[in-house]
């Protein structure tokens, strides 16, 4: 797996995936994300939709559920940059996303700036 880049935004230190490149083959790869975050140390990551497997955005694949459960368990916050219409998402994924936004562990944003603002809150 590619090493994520370390970044800062004010007081926030975060890890960032490479824009436009696949990073994870499956939800099980979240373990590597956790390891890299703990090594920095940080509890925040900024990813791009292209970093995630396409099946992630279809709840029936269970990729998102596995990934998000580990985020919650280890207290990691992840923002994903995915401009509207750039990635096909199942209706159930939209429902899952609404629930995750309430818990503030995971969010999808139209821009890198919006994702960083949310992570910094």
C-alpha positions in Angstrom: 0.0 0.0 0.0 1.1 3.5 -0.7 2.1 5.6 2.2 -0.3 8.5 2.8 1.1 12.1 2.9 1.2 13.9 6.2 -0.4 17.3 6.2 -1.4 20.0 8.6 -4.3 22.5 8.6 -3.9 24.9 11.6 -3.7 22.7 14.7 -4.8 19.5 12.8 -2.3 16.9 11.6 -3.9 14.5 9.1 -3.0 11.9 6.5 -4.0 12.3 2.9 -4.4 9.8 0.2 -3.1 10.5 -3.3 -5.7 12.3 -5.4 -6.9 10.3 -8.5 -5.2 7.0 -7.5 -6.6 3.8 -6.2 -5.3 3.1 -2.7 -7.5 0.4 -1.1 -8.4 -2.9 -2.7 -11.0 -3.8 -0.1 -12.4 -2.6 3.3 -9.8 -4.8 5.0 -7.1 -2.3 4.0 -8.5 0.1 6.6 -6.1 -1.7 9.0 -3.1 -0.2 7.1 -4.8 3.3 7.3 -5.1 2.9 11.0 -1.5 1.8 11.4 -0.3 4.8 9.5 -2.5 7.2 11.5 -1.3 5.8 14.8 2.4 6.1 13.6 2.0 9.9 13.0 0.1 10.1 15.4 -3.3 11.4 14.2 -6.9 10.4 14.2 -7.8 12.2 11.0 -7.5 11.2 7.3 -8.5 12.8 4.0 -9.2 10.4 1.2 -10.5 10.8 -2.3 -13.2 8.6 -3.8 -10.7 7.1 -6.2 -8.7 5.9 -3.2 -11.6 3.6 -2.2 -12.8 0.5 -4.1 -15.8 1.2 -6.3 -17.9 -1.4 -4.3 -17.4 0.9 -1.2 -20.3 3.1 -2.4 -22.7 0.2 -2.7 -23.9 -0.8 0.8 -24.8 -4.3 -0.3 -21.0 -5.1 -0.8 -20.5 -4.5 2.9 -17.2 -2.7 2.2 -18.4 0.6 3.7 -19.8 -1.1 6.8 -16.6 -2.9 7.6 -14.5 0.2 7.0 -16.7 2.5 9.0 -17.0 0.1 12.0 -13.2 0.1 12.3 -13.1 3.9 12.1 -15.6 4.2 15.0 -13.9 1.5 17.1 -10.5 3.3 16.9 -11.9 6.9 16.9 -10.6 7.9 13.5 -12.3 10.6 11.4 -12.2 10.3 7.7 -13.3 12.8 5.1 -13.7 11.7 1.5 -13.6 14.2 -1.4 -16.2 13.0 -4.0 -17.8 15.9 -5.9 -21.6 15.4 -6.5 -22.2 12.9 -9.3 -18.5 11.8 -9.5 -19.2 8.4 -8.0 -22.3 6.2 -8.3 -23.7 5.6 -4.8 -26.5 3.3 -3.9 -29.6 4.7 -2.1 -28.7 2.8 1.0 -25.2 4.3 0.9 -26.9 7.8 1.1 -28.8 6.6 4.2 -25.6 5.2 5.7 -23.8 8.5 5.0 -26.6 10.5 6.8 -26.2 8.4 9.9 -22.4 8.7 9.8 -22.5 12.4 9.5 -24.5 12.5 12.8 -21.7 10.5 14.5 -19.0 12.8 12.9 -16.7 9.9 12.1 -17.1 9.9 8.3 -18.2 12.4 5.7 -18.2 13.0 1.9 -17.5 16.4 0.6 -17.4 18.2 -2.8 -14.0 19.7 -2.3 -10.7 19.2 -0.4 -11.3 22.6 1.3 -14.7 21.5 2.6 -13.3 18.2 3.8 -10.4 19.8 5.7 -12.8 22.3 7.3 -14.9 19.4 8.6 -11.9 17.5 9.9 -10.6 20.6 11.6 -13.9 21.3 13.5 
